[in-house]
Amino acid sequence: MKPEVYEVPKPVLTGKPSIAILIAISMVSPVAMNIYLPSLAGMKQAFDATAGQVQMTMSLYFVAVAVAQLFLGPLSDRYGRRPIVLGGMASFVVGTVICLLAGSIETLIGGRIIQAIGGSAGLILARAIVRDLYGRDQAASMIGYVTMGMTVGPMIGPAIGGLLDESFGWSGSFVLLLVLGVIVLIASYLGLHETNKNRGDGEAAFSFFKNYGVLLRERLFWAYGLTAMFTATVYFSYLGGAPFVAADVLKISPSEMGIYFMIIAGGYLIGNFISGRFSERFGLMPMIVFGSLFPVVAILTMIAVLLSGEVTPIRFFAPMFLVGLGNGICLPSIIAGSVSVRPDMAGAASGLTASMQIGMGAFASAGVAWALSESMWPATVWPLAAMMTGAVALTLAGVVAIFVLEKTERR
């Protein structure tokens, strides 16, 4: 009689990961996204590149994040959150090393793409992990707290990046990103517990795309996803155009630019705190409506400044505080709503929503940068204002759609 053979189970960390871990993994990508913005002008000289080529380090970063999240969310639904996050953080470190060793703008762009794919794992899965652990309204509060914490890095990132640029050149920011990536990778390995208790059981790897078919037949998901996309587009339009406006129109230094970028991040931080404090008490819809009104005020203020003809750094950057505030209030509730349409597909829903946000962000930021560089619009901020105005109008239309569908489809 043959003795029974037992497989030794692989150890899997279980339990609730700390808020600090969720903040850390979700902070990596946004910090990498904006810490090097004050160095864009310096990169043109260092690599003997055009403004359009340098802009590709940002726009293709967005595209890579958008595409990666279509895969990473569903993969985490099937195989678990922990292995996807660990693989992503390792890829982020590799991509950052490639950026530091780059001898051409093309190599730098390639490194940024690998960096983006890796960093996006934490950005998307922090939301899915929260939804694994909490109910719909409480998830909005927790997402607010997580994003409030992760905003601290991006808030001070451009300021630090500006100082590093003036002291060490464009590579200073990437050295800091490498250190951050290694620390987060180690912390995730030691402290990130698996939260997806409904992981797949070995079905074909690409069958997870069926989840997208299910989600895309949900009108309510479309309403949440598109509203998140247009809300984020307001910010990404600004992100794509502001560095060139600051350098070419306002004539301010990289360190000054970094300090001014803290204004929008400060608004987002306060908005996230408000979301974390009140979303569970008031519910998703009031927070979405309330938060969506602030960008309207911001864009009207910006247009008034442009019409006055007196565009100064503070007048250009100050209205963006309201954009950050509004996004910080409404986006956590919008995201919680999108991943709650089908809680069993939270990873796929989070990935698809984030992909829509970042994909449209890549288009908007590249479009604004191109328009600002064209000779037909020399030394003006109007292309940026036009893109932001359109995004605000479409956001309001999305909010109305959410309100109507929540009334009709959740009866």
KEMAR-664792 format. One record per residue: y, x, z of N, C-alpha, C, O, CB in turn. Coordinates in steps of 0.1 Angstrom, whole numbers, plus 5000, padded with zeros to 4 digits. Each point is the difference from the previous one (the first is absolute). Glycine has a CB too. Example, Ala and Ser with C-alpha at 12.3 -4.5 7.8 and 13.67 -1.06 7.14 Angstrom:
BEGIN
494351325078501249915000501250095000500050105007498849715005 502350154981501150095000501149925008501150055001498350074977 
This chain:
BEGIN
498850085000501249925000501350095000500150085009498649735003 502150174978501250084999501049975011500349885002499350144973 501050085030501149975010501249944994500350034988498950165026 501449724992501249944995501250104999500250085010499049694999 501550224981501150094998501349925002500249904993498550254991 502249905024501249935003501250094995500050125002499049765018 501950054973501250074995501050015012500249915007499450014969 500950205025501150025010501349944995500550054990498350165020 501749694996501249944994501250105001500250075009499049704998 501650224983501250085000501049955009500249885001499450184975 501050035032501049955010501249944993500650074991498650105026 501249714987501249944994500949965012499649935009499249994971 502550135019500949965011500349854999500449954989500650295010 498949705012500349855000501149975010500250085009497449874984 503049945006501049965010501449994992500050004988498750115031 502349874989501349994995500750134999500250075010500049704999 500250274979500850134998501449985007500549885000498250184979 501950045026501349995006501149974990499850034988499450135030 501849784987501249984991500550134995500550014989500149795024 499350314995500550134995499350054988500650054991500050005033 498149924976499250054988500449914988500250064989497950015026 502149804987500449924988501450044995500250004988498449815022 502350224999501350044996499950134992500650024990500449875030 498250204985499850144994499549994986500650064991499050045031 499349824976499449994986500949934990500050024988497749995023 503149894995500949934991501350074997500749964991498249835018 501450314999501350074999499950114989501150034994499449925030 498350104973499950124992500649974986500850084995497249995017 501649824981500549984987501549974999500650064991497149855004 502950005014501449984999500850135002501150024994498549755014 499950325002500850125002499950094988501150064995498449935029 499350024969499950084988500849944989500550074991497350005016 502449804993500849934990501550045000500650014989497749805012 502250215011501550015000500550135006501250025000498949745001 499150325006500550125007500650104990500950085003497449895015 501250034969500550104991501149954991500450074991497350025009 502849795002501049944992501350094999500550024989498649765017 501350285005501250094999499750124991501050074996499849855026 498050114975499650124992499949984985499750094993499249995027 501349794976499849974986500950094991499550054989499849715017 502050254997500950084992499550155000500150064990501849785016 497750215005499550145001498750024992499950114994501149915028 498249884977498850014992500350024985499350074993499449795024 502350074979500450014986500350154996499650054990501449725011 499750305008500350144998498850095002499750094992502649865015 496950025003498850095004499050004989499450104997501049855027 499449934969498949994990500649994986499349984990499349905027 502750144982500749994987499649874993499650004988500550255010 500049645010499549874995501249904998501150035005496750015007 501949854981501049904998500049905012499150005008500750034967 501249895026500149905010498849904998499449965010503150064992 497249954986498949914998498650065004499249935006502149984975 498550225017498850065004499950005016498949985005501150164974 501149905027500050005015499849865005499349985010502250224990 499049704994499849865004498649964999499549915008502850044984 496950114999498649974999499250045013499049945003501250094973 500350065032499450035013500149895009499149995009501450254988 500449675001500149885008499449884994499149935006503050165003 498249884978499549884994498450014998499449905002502850074986 497350155008498550014999499450005014498849965001501550164978 500449925031499549985014499849865003498949965005502250255002 499949704989499849865003498949944992499249925005503250074999 497550054983498949954991498650045006499149915001502450114979 498450105025498750045006499649925012498949975002501550264989 500649755017499849925012499649854996499049955006502750195007 499049814977499749864996498549994995499349915003503150064991 497250134997498749994995498950035010499049935001502050154977 499350025031499050045010499749885010498949985004501950254994 500249695005499849905009499249884995499549925007502750145003 497749934977499149904994498650035003499149915000502550054981 498150175021498650045003499850025015498949965005501050154972 501049955030499850045014499849885009499250005009502150204987 499549695001499849885009498749944999499349985010503149984987 497150014991498649944998498950105005499049955006501949914975 499350275016499050095005499950005015498950025005501650124975 500649845027500050005014499349875005499449995011502750154990 498049754991499349885004498550024999499349945008502649924983 497750225000498550024998499550115009498949995006501349934971 500550205024499550115006500650045014499650095007499949994970 501649845026500650035013501450064999500250074990497549955020 503149965000501450064999500050155003500750084993500249705015 498350265002500050145004499750104989500850104998498549825024 499650074971499750114990501150004989500350114994497349865010 503049924992501050004989501350075005500650074993498449714998 501350195022501250075005499850155001500950074997499749725016 498350254992499750155001500050064987500650114998498149855022 500749984970500050064986501450004995500450104993497449825003 503049985007501450004995500850105006500850074993499049695004 500150275016500850105007499650144995500950084998499349775022 498650174977499550134994500750024986500450114997497449885016 502249914979500650004987501550035001500550084992497849774999 502350095019501550035002500250145002501050064995499349715014 498950305000500250145003499850084987500850094998498449875026 499850014968499750084988501249984990500450104995497149875008 503049914996501149984991501250085004500850054991498349725004 501250235018501250075005499850154997501050074997499349765021 498550234984499850144997500350034985500750104997497649915021 501349904973500250024986501550004997500550084992497349815003 503050025012501449994998500750135004500850054993499149715011 499650305007500650125005499750124991500850094999499049825024 499150094970499650114991500549984986499750084991498349965024 502649844982500449974987500950104994501050045006498749725000 500050284981500950094993500749934989500850064993497750125012 501249694993500749924989500249865005499449965010499650184972 501949795012500349865004498749914997499849915008502750124987 496750014995498849924997499050015012499449905004501050134971 499450105030499150025011500549925012499249955008500150284983 502049785012500649935011499749854999499749935010502150254992 498449764986499749864998498549975003499749905006502250094977 497250105012498649985003499750005015499249925005500350184973 501149995029499850015015500549875006499449955010500850304989 501049704997500549885006499149884997499949925009502450174988 497049914992499149894997498950005010499649905006501050104970 498850125026498950015010500449975014499349935007499650244978 502349885018500649975013500249855002499749955011501550274988 499349714991500249865001498749925002500049915008502050124977 497050015007498749935001499550015015499549905005500050144970 500550085030499550025014500949925010499449945009499750284984 502249805007500849945010500049854999500249935011501250264988 498349754990500049854999498949945008500049885003501050144974 497950065026498949945008500549955013499649895004498850274984 502349935019500549955013501149894999500049925009499550314999 501349784982501149904998499449864999500549915006500950264983 497549825003499549864998499049965011500049895005500350154971 498950065029498949965009500549985015499349935008499150194977 502849935018500549965013500249855001499849945011501450294991 499349714987500249865000498749925001499849915008502250124979 497050025006498749935000499350025014499349905005500450144970 500550075031499450025014500749915010499349945008500350304986 501749745005500649905008499549864998499749935010502450214990 497649824988499549874997498549995005499649895003502050094977 497750135020498650005006500049965014499149945006500350244978 501749865023500149995015500749885005499849965012500150294988 501049694992500949905006500049884991499750004988501750175023 499049714994500249884993501250004991500850105000498149785018 501450024975501050004989501450025006500750104995497949744992 501950085022501350025005500250135008501050074999499249685002 498750285007500150135008499950124991500650105003498449785017 500350114969500050114990501450034995500350124998497349814996 503249975004501450024995500850085011500750094996499249704990 499950185026500750075011499550155000500850095001499449695013 498550244986499450135000500450084988500350125001497849795013 501950034974500550074988501450045002500450114996498049774990 502450045020501450035003500150125009500950094997499749675000 498650255014500150115009499550134993500650115002499049735017 499350154973499550124993501150054990500250125000497449795002 502950004990501050054990501350045007500750084995498349764989 501350115028501250055008499850145004500950084998499549695010 498450264996499650145004500050094988500550115001498249805018 500750054970499950084988501450034994500150094992497549835005 503349995005501350014994500850125006500950054993499149715003 499750295016500750115006499950124991501050074998498649835025 499250134972499850124991500949994988500850094997496949935012 502149874983500949994988501549995003500850044991497249854998 502350065023501449995003500750145001501150024995498449765017 499850314995500550135002499650104989500550114999499649855026 498949994967499550094990501050064990500050124999497949755003 502950054992501050054990501050105007500450104994499449694993 500650185026500950095007499350135002500750114998500449695013 497750204994499250135002499850074986500250124999498749785021 500850024970499850054987501250074994500050114994498349725002 502950115007501350064995500250135007500550104994500449685002 498850235017500250135008499150104995500350124998500549755022 497950094978499050104995500350054986499850114997498549775017 502350034978500450044986501150105001499950104992499449684999 501750205017501150105001499550135006500650114997501049705005 497450195006499550125007498950074992500050135000500649775022 498550034972498850064994499849964986499050044993500049965029 501849914972499849954987499149885000499649955010500750284981 499349734997499249874998498750015007499549895004501650074975 498350165022498650005006500049985015498949985006500550184976 501749855025500049985014499549875005499249995009502750164992 498449744991499549875004498549994998499349935008502949974985 497250174997498649994998499250085010498949975003501650004973 500150145029499350075011499949905012498950005007502050224985 500149715011500049905011499049894998499349965009503150094996 497549914982499049894997498650065001499149925004502549984980 498250225013498650065002499650005015498949975003501550174976 500549905029499850005015499749865005499049985007502450224995 499449714993499849865004498749944996499349945007503150034992 497250064988498749964995498850055007499149925003502050064975 498950155026498950065007499949935014498949975005501450254983 500949765019499949945013499549865000499249965008502850184998 498449784984499649864999498550004996499349915005503050014989 497250174998498650004996499150035013499049935002501650154975 499850025031499350035012500049885010499049965005501550284992 500749705004500149895010499249884995499449935009502950154997 497749894981499249894995498550035002499249905004502650054979 497750175015498650035002499649985014498949955003501250224979 500849865028499649995014500349865006499349975009501250274992 500449694993500449885007500049874992500349895006501050265008 498449854973500049884992498749935001499050054994502750054991 498249795022498849925001499849914988501049954994499250065031 498649964972499749904990500249865005499549975010498850194980 502549765002500349875004499449894991500049885004502150215006 497449954978499549904991498649975003499050084996502550014986 498349805025498649965004499349934989498849965002502050025022 499849994965499449924989499850094988500149954988500949845021 498850344993499850094988498849964992499049935005502050255008 499049854974499049974991498750075003499950095008501849874975 497249995011498750055003499350084989498850004998501049815017 501150264976499450084990500049944986499350054992499450065026 502049784980500049944987500750104990500650105004499449665006 500050204977500650094990501450035003500849915004497750004979 501950225016501350045005501249934994500949975006498150254997 500949744984501149934993500049855001500849934994499350264991 498949765023500049855001501249955009500349885000497250134998 503250095008501149955008501149954992500949935005498550245012 500649854970501149954991499949845000500949944996499150284991 498849735016499949855001501049955010500549884998497150134996 502750065016500949965010501449974994500749915004498150225014 501649964973501349984993500049874992501049934999499350315000 498649734995499949874993500249885009500749914996497850204988 500949905028500249895010501449995004500649905000497150135008 502950094995501450005005501049954990500949935003498550265012 500449854973500949964989499949864996500949954993499050284999 499149705013500049854998500749935011500149885000497750154988 502650045022500749945012501550004997500750115000497549975016 502449804982501550004997500850055012501050064998498649744987 499950175027500750055012500150155001501050065004498349735008 499650284984500050144999501050054990500850105003496849915004 502549934982501050044990501449995005500850084998497649844984 501849975026501449985005500350115010501150064999498749694998 499350285012500250115010500250134993500950085002497849795015 500350164973500050134994501350034992500550115000497049874999 502949924993501250024992501250015008501050084997497949794985 501250055029501250015009500050145006501150065001498849705004 499050294999500050145006500450104989500750105003497449845013 501550044972500350094989501550004997500650114999497249854991 502849935009501449994997500950055012501150064998498449754986 500050165028500850055012500050155000501050065003498349735010 499550274985500050145000500750064988500550125002497349875009 502449944978500750054989501450035003500650094994497849794991 502250045023501450025004500150145006501050084996499449685009 498750285004500050135006499750114990500750115000498749795022 499650094970499650104991501050034989500150114995497549825009 503149964992501150024990501150105006500450094993499249684998 500750215021500950085007499550145002500750104998500149705014 497950214991499450135002500050094987500250125000498349785017 501350034971500050074988501450044995500250104994497849775000 503050055010501450034995500950075009500950084996498849724991 500150185026500950065010500250155000501150055001498349765013 499550274984500250145000500950054988500850095002497049935008 502149924979500850044988501449955002501050064996497049934989 502249895021501449955003500650095010501250044998498149724997 500050285015500550095011500550134994501050065004497549835013 500650174974500350134995501150004989500950084999496849995006 502249834986500850004988501349925001501050034994496950004993 502149865021501149925001500850035013501250015000497649814987 500550185024500650035013500250145004500850045008498249754999 500350304986500150155002499850045014500850085005500849924976 497349965025499750045014498850095000499350004990501649785019 499050305001499050105001498649945004500049895005501850285002 497149914991498749955004499949965014499449905004499750244979 501549945027499949965014500849885003499549915008500250334997 501449744989500849885002499249884994500049895007502250244992 497249884990499249904994498949955009499849895002500850204975 498750015029498949975009500549925012499349915005499650304988 502349825012500549935012500349864996499849905007501250315002 499649774979500449864996498749924997500149885002502050214988 496849975006498849934998499449945013499249914999500450244981 500949905031499549955013500549865002499549935008500450305001 501249734984500649875003499049894996499849915008502450184987 497249914993499049904996498850005009499449895004501550124973 498650115026498850015009500349955014499149945006500150264981 502049825018500449955013500049845000499649945010501850274994 499149734985499949864999498649955000499749905006502450104982 497050075004498649965000499450015013499149925004500850164972 500450025032499450025013500449895009499149945007501050304990 501249725003500449885008499349884996499649915008502650204996 497749874982499449884995498549995004499549895004502150124977 497750105019498650015004499949965015499049935004500550244979 501449885025500049965015500249855001499349945008501650294998 500049724987500249855001498849934996499649905006502850134989 496950014994498849944995498950015011499349905002501350164974 499250065029499050025010500249915013499149965006500650274985 501649755012500449935012499849854999499749935009501950264997 498849764982500149854998499149944990499949875000502450175006 496950034986499249944990498949905006499849894995500650314990 499049855025498949925007500749875006499349905000499350315004 502649805001500649895007500549904990499849885002500950275016 499949894971500649904990499149974988500249904993502050195015 496950004989499149984988500550074988501250055000498249735010 499850224980500350084988501249954992500950074996496749995003 502449814998501049944991501450025005500950044992497449805001 502150145019501350025005500550154998501150024997498649795019 499450284987500350144999500250044985500950084997497849975024 500549894970500250034986501349954995500750074993496849925004 502949895006501249944996501250085006500950034992498049745006 501150255015501150075006500250144994501150044997498449835024 499450214978500150134995500550014986500750104996497549965019 501449854976500450004986501449984998500550024989497349905006 503050035015501449974998500950135000501050014994498649765016 499950334998500850125002500350084987501150044997498049975026 499850014968500350074988501049934991500750064992497050035009 502449775000501049934992501450045004500950034992497549775006 501850215016501350055005500350144995501150034996498749825024 499150234980500250144997500450024985501050074997497349995020 501149874974500350014986501449954997500750054991496849945003 502949905012501349944998501150105005501050024994498149755009 500650305008500950105005500150124991501150054997498449885026 499450114971500050114991500849974987500850084996497050005013 502049804986500749964988501649995003500850044992497249835001 502350095019501449995004500650145000501150034996498549765017 499750314992500450145001500250054986501050074997497849975025 500249944969500150054986501249944993500750074992496849965008 502849845002501149934994501350065005501050004992497749795005 501350255015501350065006500350144993501250045001498449835021 499450194973500250134994500150125009500250114996500949774987 498750095030500150115010498650025007499749955011502749994993 496750134989498750035005499950135007500250114994498949764987 500850125032499950125009498550015005499349904999503250085007 497150135000498750015005499649895010499049944999501150304997 500849735014499749905010500049864994499249925004501850235013 499949834973500049864994498849984991499549894999503050115002 496950114994498849994992498849985008499149924997502050224986 498849945028498750005008500049895010498949955004501050294992 501249725010500149915011499349864997499349955008502850165000 498249834980499349874998498550015000499349905002502750044984 497450185011498650015000499449995014498849985001501450164979 500649865030499549975014499449865000499049985006502750185004 499049754983499649865000498749984992499249915004503250024999 497550154987498749994992498950055009498949935000502350114978 498950075029499050055009499749905011498849975003501950264992 500349715011499949905010499249884995499049965007503150125004 498349874978499349884994498550034997499249925003503050004988 497650195002498650044997499250025013498849965000502050144979 499849965031499250025012499649875007499049995007502250224995 499749694996499749875007498949924992499149945006503350065003 497849994978499249914992498750064994499049934999503149964996 497950245002498850064994498749995008499049974995502650184993 498549885025498849995008499449865000498749994999502150195016 500049724985499549864999499449974986499049934999502750005019 499050124972499549984986498650064999499149944994503350054997 497550145013498750074999499049935008498849994996502450235000 499149745017499049935008499649874993498849965001502250145020 499949844972499649874993499150034989499049934997503149975009 498250214986499150034988498650045004499149974993503050114996 497850005022498650045004499349895008498850015003502050224998 499949665002499449895007499549884991499449915005502050165015 499049944968499649894990498450005000499449895000502850144986 497250095013498650025001499750115010499950124995499749794981 500350065037499850115010498750094997500050115004501149745012 497950094977498850084997500250104989499250094997499549725010 502550194987500450094989501350075004500850024991498049844991 501450175031501350055004500350134993501150034997498649865025 499350204977500250134993500449984986501050074996497450045019 500949814977500449984987501449934998500850044992496849935003 502749945014501349935000501150105003501150004994497849785013 500950305003501050105004500250104989501150044997498249945027 499650064969500150104989500749944988500950074995497050045013 501849774989500649944988501549975003500850024991497049885003 502550055018501449985003500850135000501150004994498249815020 500250294992500750135000500150064986501050064997498149985026 499949944969500050054986501149934992500750064992496849995009 502649825001501149934994501450055004500950024992497649785007 501650235014501350055005500350134994501150024995498549865027 499550214979500250144996500150014985500950084995497950015025 500449834973500150004985501349964995500650064991497049905008 502949935006501349954996501150105005501050024993498249745008 500650305010500950105006500150124990501150054998498449885025 499450114972500050124990500849964988500950084995496950005013 502049804987500849964988501549995003500850044992497249835000 502350075020501449985003500750135002501150024995498349765015 500050314998500650135003500250084988501150064998497949945024 500050014969500150074988501149944990500750074994496950005008 502449804998501049934991501450025005500950034991497449805004 501950175018501450035005500450144997501150034996498549805022 499450274985500450144997500350024986500950084997497649995022 500749874972500350024985501349944997500850064993496849935002 502749895010501349944996501250085006501050014993497949765007 501050285012501050085005500350134992501150065001498449845022 499450154971500150134992500549984986500450104994497849995020 501949794981500449974987501650014998500749975010497349884987 502450204992501450034998500849874999501250005002498250214986 499949675009500849885000500549955013500949925001497750024979 500850125031500449965014500450135007499350035010499249764990 502550284996500350125008500649975013500949915002499450214977 499349955031500650005014500249855005501149975003500050254992 497849715005500249865004498749965008499050064999502549884982 498749965028498949955008499549864995499149945006501950195014 499649824969499649864996498649994996499449895003502950094989 497050115001498649984997499149975013499149925000501250224980 500149945030499349985013500249865006499149935004501150325000 501149714996500449875005499349894992499649905006502650195002 497749924979499449904992498549985003499549895001502250164981 497650065019498649995003499749945014499149925002500550284984 501249845024499949945013500349855000499449935008501250305002 500449734983500449864999498949924995499749895005502750174992 497049984992498849934994498949995010499349895001501350194977 499150035029498950005010500349905012499149935004500450314990 501749765010500449905011499849864996499549925007502150255002 498849804978499949864995498549964999499749895004502550144984 497050065007498549974999499449995014499049925002500950194976 500549965031499549995014500349865006499149945006501350314997 500849704995500349875005499149894993499649915007502850174998 497349944982499149914993498650005006499449905002502050134977 498250095025498750025006499949935013499049945004500750274984 501449805020500049945014499849854998499349945008502250255001 499249754982499949864997498649964997499549905004502950094988 496950094999498749974996499050015012499149925002501450174976 499750015031499250015012500249875009499049955005501150304994 501149715002500349885009499349884994499449925008502850184999 497949884980499349884994498550015001499449905004502650084981 497450135012498650015000499450005014498949955002501350184977 500549925031499549995014500049865004499149965008501950264997 499949704991500049865003498949924993499449915006503150104997 497250034985499049924992498650055001499149915000502750044985 498050185017498750054999499350035014498850035001501950064978 500149905032499550025013499949885008499950005013501050234986 499149654995499949885007498649985005499749905007502150004979 
